[in-house]
Amino acid sequence: MSEPLLELAFEAAVVEWRGPPPYLFATIPEAQIGDVKWAAREASYGWGCVPVTARIGGVDFTTSLFPRDGGYLLPIKVAVRRQLDIALGDTVRVAMTIARR
């Protein structure tokens, strides 16, 4: 990723979204959605998806935020969940960066 547009940190419960399991996500807190939408203007690559670099429990990974109901979901990759033993209903602390494309 290139120049950071937005760096943020938050805690969120791990939730499931409809679809074939095991798709688990952290919901971006409502108070930070406006900042994400602002950064998404320059970072989104289509369909409202926003590429990010995230860190949970010392594990870094890249993914893309999914837009949902006016907010965003951060997918938590299976490899990250297994390494950190993250399950549905857990609370995770996330550090996330959105950068210019």
C-alpha positions in Angstrom: 0.0 0.0 0.0 1.1 3.6 -0.5 0.5 6.8 1.4 -1.9 6.3 4.4 -5.3 8.1 4.1 -6.6 6.8 7.4 -5.3 4.9 10.4 -7.7 3.8 13.0 -8.0 1.4 15.9 -11.1 -0.1 17.4 -12.6 -3.0 19.3 -15.4 -5.0 17.8 -17.3 -8.3 18.4 -16.7 -10.9 15.8 -19.9 -11.5 13.8 -21.0 -13.8 11.1 -22.6 -12.6 7.8 -24.8 -14.8 5.7 -23.0 -16.9 3.2 -21.2 -20.1 3.4 -19.4 -20.5 6.7 -16.9 -19.7 8.1 -17.1 -16.0 7.1 -16.4 -14.0 10.2 -16.0 -10.2 10.4 -15.4 -7.3 12.7 -17.9 -4.4 12.3 -16.4 -1.0 11.9 -17.8 1.1 14.7 -20.5 3.7 13.7 -18.4 6.6 15.1 -15.6 5.8 12.5 -17.8 5.1 9.4 -17.6 8.7 8.2 -13.8 8.6 8.3 -13.8 5.3 6.4 -16.2 6.7 3.8 -14.0 9.8 3.3 -10.9 7.6 2.7 -12.8 5.2 0.5 -13.3 8.0 -2.1 -9.7 7.6 -3.0 -9.0 4.0 -2.0 -12.1 2.0 -3.2 -11.5 -0.2 -6.3 -15.2 -0.8 -7.0 -18.4 -2.1 -5.5 -17.6 0.0 -2.5 -14.9 -2.4 -1.3 -11.9 -0.7 0.4 -8.5 -2.3 0.5 -6.9 -2.2 4.0 -4.0 -3.5 6.0 -5.1 -4.7 9.4 -3.5 -6.0 12.6 -5.2 -8.2 15.2 -3.2 -9.6 18.1 0.1 -8.8 16.4 -0.8 -10.5 13.2 -0.8 -8.3 10.1 -2.9 -9.1 7.0 -4.4 -7.4 4.0 -8.0 -7.6 3.0 -10.8 -5.4 1.8 -13.7 -3.9 3.8 -17.1 -4.9 2.6 -19.9 -2.3 2.6 -23.0 -3.4 4.5 -26.1 -1.5 5.6 -24.3 1.9 5.4 -21.3 0.7 7.3 -18.4 -1.6 6.7 -17.3 -5.1 7.7 -13.6 -6.2 8.1 -13.2 -9.8 7.0 -11.0 -11.8 9.4 -9.1 -14.3 7.3 -9.3 -18.0 8.4 -5.5 -18.2 8.8 -5.6 -15.2 11.2 -8.5 -16.7 13.1 -6.7 -20.0 13.5 -3.4 -18.4 14.5 -5.1 -16.3 17.2 -8.0 -18.7 18.1 -10.6 -16.2 17.2 -14.2 -17.4 17.2 -17.7 -16.0 16.7 -18.7 -13.7 19.5 -15.1 -12.9 20.6 -14.0 -9.2 20.9 -11.0 -8.2 18.9 -8.8 -5.1 18.9 -8.0 -4.0 15.4 -5.5 -1.5 14.0 -6.3 -0.7 10.4 -4.8 1.4 7.6 -6.4 2.6 4.4 -4.0 3.9 1.8 -4.2 5.6 -1.6 -4.3 3.2 -4.5 
